[in-house]
């Protein structure tokens, strides 16, 4: 298996930061990052497993939190486009 590089857009970095602050405030930060790490590993192993939802963007939900990772699978890696609370409109 080829290890895929994962890049994060500026918007995704900001989204992650906001979510991190919220989870830290609620005392769930460690559990939150474990969930994110599991989903990113799944995304790296099976980048095409999730259907395209809009503009070549695929969505993988977190298992235990109401967030989803919006990403674009590329030939040499993955671009995390956004990281959104599933209640947000985008």
C-alpha positions as CSV (number, residue, x, y, z in Angstrom):
1,X,0.0,0.0,0.0
2,X,1.3,3.5,-0.9
3,X,1.1,5.9,2.0
4,X,-0.9,8.9,0.9
5,X,0.1,12.4,1.9
6,X,-2.7,14.5,3.5
7,X,-2.8,18.2,3.0
8,X,-5.1,20.6,4.8
9,X,-6.6,23.7,3.2
10,X,-6.5,27.0,5.1
11,X,-10.2,26.7,5.7
12,X,-9.8,23.1,7.1
13,X,-7.1,24.3,9.4
14,X,-9.3,27.0,10.8
15,X,-12.2,24.6,11.0
16,X,-10.1,22.1,13.0
17,X,-8.9,24.9,15.3
18,X,-12.4,26.0,16.1
19,X,-13.6,22.5,16.8
20,X,-10.5,21.8,18.9
21,X,-11.2,24.9,21.1
22,X,-14.8,23.7,21.5
23,X,-13.8,20.2,22.5
24,X,-11.1,21.4,24.8
25,X,-13.7,23.6,26.6
26,X,-16.0,20.6,27.0
27,X,-13.2,18.2,28.2
28,X,-13.5,15.9,25.2
29,X,-10.3,16.8,23.3
30,X,-8.4,13.5,23.6
31,X,-11.4,11.4,22.5
32,X,-12.1,13.9,19.7
33,X,-8.6,13.6,18.3
34,X,-8.7,9.8,18.5
35,X,-11.9,9.8,16.4
36,X,-10.3,12.2,13.9
37,X,-7.1,10.0,13.6
38,X,-9.2,6.9,13.0
39,X,-11.1,8.5,10.2
40,X,-8.0,10.0,8.6
41,X,-6.3,6.6,8.6
42,X,-9.4,5.1,7.0
43,X,-9.5,7.9,4.4
44,X,-5.8,7.3,3.6
45,X,-6.3,3.5,3.2
46,X,-9.5,3.8,1.2
47,X,-9.6,7.2,-0.4
48,X,-12.2,6.4,-3.0
49,X,-14.5,4.4,-0.6
50,X,-16.8,7.4,0.0
51,X,-19.1,8.8,-2.6
52,X,-18.6,12.2,-4.3
53,X,-21.0,14.6,-2.7
54,X,-20.2,17.9,-4.5
55,X,-17.4,19.3,-6.7
56,X,-15.3,16.1,-6.4
57,X,-15.5,16.4,-2.6
58,X,-16.1,13.2,-0.6
59,X,-17.3,13.2,3.0
60,X,-16.3,10.9,5.8
61,X,-18.2,11.4,9.1
62,X,-16.6,11.0,12.5
63,X,-17.9,8.0,14.5
64,X,-18.5,9.6,17.8
65,X,-18.9,13.3,17.1
66,X,-21.2,15.4,14.9
67,X,-18.4,16.4,12.5
68,X,-17.4,15.3,9.0
69,X,-14.2,15.6,7.0
70,X,-14.7,16.9,3.5
71,X,-11.8,15.8,1.2
72,X,-10.7,15.5,-2.4
73,X,-8.8,12.3,-3.3
74,X,-5.9,13.0,-5.7
75,X,-3.5,10.7,-7.4
76,X,-0.6,11.4,-5.0
77,X,-2.5,12.3,-1.9
78,X,-5.6,13.7,-0.2
79,X,-6.6,17.3,0.3
80,X,-8.8,17.9,3.3
81,X,-11.0,20.7,2.0
82,X,-13.2,21.4,5.1
83,X,-13.9,20.0,8.5
84,X,-17.5,20.8,9.4
85,X,-20.0,20.3,12.1
86,X,-22.8,18.4,10.4
87,X,-25.3,21.0,11.5
88,X,-23.4,23.7,9.5
89,X,-24.7,24.7,6.1
90,X,-22.0,24.8,3.4
